[in-house]
Amino acid sequence: MLINFLLKGNKEAGYTLIEGIIQLSVLMVFSQIFAITVGLLHKTEDNVTNPTEIDWALFIQDVETYLDNVEILIVQREDMGIRFRKNGEEFDIELYENLIRKQKNRLGHEQMLLHVKSISVNLEGNSLKFAVEFMNGIKKEHILYVTFHSE
């Protein structure tokens, strides 16, 4: 049997070193592509599900609903909030401790935006600029358009 093997030679193809190196190279390329894809997906998920982004968007949308048909608007307490009158009622949107709250006729306390470190409000004509710094260091700003009541 050994003589038969030596005479006929090895007809079976073996697994060569070159084939192993090529397969290992392909595996390494795909593993790097997989790692980069997972990292990008994680970063995208963080941006999409960031509660600060969502809270800020909801706050701006809420404030915009109040700034239509305003009788008077005053930036108050060294730019720490606004006071405005609408439909005969007075509203305050201001920084209170570490949140922005809304009060109606200086009563109650409705939380609008949490975890706020500082706020800056500027009014130029009909443009109201809100700039907020959150406790986590994120800074956001938005310019809102105010429409005043005309009699």
Summary of the structure (lengths in Angstrom):
residues: 151
radius of gyration: 32.2
end to end distance: 112.5
largest distance: 113.9
contacts: 359
relative contact order: 0.12
helix: 36%
strand: 39%
